[in-house]
Amino acid sequence: MTVDICLIIVFLALFLGAVVLVAFIALTASIRRQDRRMSLAGGPRTSLDGATRRLVGVHVRHCHDTAPGFHDVRR
């Protein structure tokens, strides 16, 4: 009985470790792809890119010429 519980715990730990490893590899690949494309200025292209930006905390701010209080510093 105790051997069965130990095996279940070991298999569960291995499964969760594999899930974390796959998620880490996917996020790392997404970060490298966005950095290589230099695509952080626009919106995310795929849902994985969007999830990566949300997890890492990268947000894009857009300045519009019609925004109140906007001053053109390139005069």
ABEGO torsion letter per residue (X at the ends): XAAAAAAAAAAAAAAAAAAAAAAAAAAAAAAAAAAAAGAAABBBABAAAAAAAAAAGBBBBBBBAABBGBBBAAX
